[in-house]
Amino acid sequence: MSVMAKSEIELPEGYRPNEDTEEFMNPRQKEYFRRKLMAWKDEILRESRSTLSNLQEDIGALPDLADRASTETDRALELRARDRQRKLISKIEAALRRIEEGEYGYCEETGEPISLARLDARPVATMSLEAQERHERSERVHRDD
């Protein structure tokens, strides 16, 4: 599907995907999730630019060692948060690719549709709730600690 074709899909104002009245992952639903993912990605990138400008401020001018240490701790926490956001952007981009490839919304483990409510809450979800819970239980069992 070309970029031009995507923009031709109209979504009524306030549109929400509905499992009861629509075919799963019809063009409207795909466009809804594509827009949701793009808006999320844009928001993260805006926040990252803000963080970058904050990190570029000179803290060497802080005369108090405790203030400087506190600021360094805040910066370290912010960088960790940004690293999580970077990983999230990768997941968002993967979800956008799945939309393009027609694989979005289907559980990678079972192939079954992921509920629209789950996708709306977590648009990067790759597994149904049941499969995700099984996966997490299995991880807990195999954890070394």
CORHUSUL-V90296 format. One line per field, one symbol per residue. burial: I if it has 24 or more other ideal C-beta (glycine too) atoms within 12 Angstrom, else O. A space follows every 50 residues. Layout:
burial = ???
This chain:
burial = OOOOOOOOOOOOOOOOIOOOOOOIIOOIIIIIIIIIIIOIIOOIOOOIOO IOOOOOOOOOOOOOOOOOOOOOOOOOOOOOOIOOIOOIIOOIOOIIOIIO OOOIIIIOOOOOIIIIOIIOOIIIIIIIIOIOOOOOOOOOOOOOO
